[in-house]
Amino acid sequence: MKIDKEILRDLIREEYSGDEYDCVFEGEWKDGGKYAEQQIVIKDNSTGKHYVYYHARSGSYFSSYEYGIDWESSKVIELTEVELKEVTIQQWVTVKENK
């Protein structure tokens, strides 16, 4: 299921300040040279569902960036949260010799 892009546009313009949606995660910018993207996860408070989309920017660290979303190709995808179990890693290490 995908969230309506009109709702997402309104959400972005309001900077997640509405009662209907909350931003629950903003990832680090992944630099691809002239272009970079950032993962955003939002929660629909009426349904409890989570959605992800990618915010894009272009430009330069040394000058300025332009931010936006390519609305024609942008996909907003529903996510589900899963609980990961603890993992134990066994490792062999060198024993120091007593002299």
Order of alpha helices (4+ residues) and beta strands (2+ residues): alpha-beta-beta-beta-beta-beta-beta
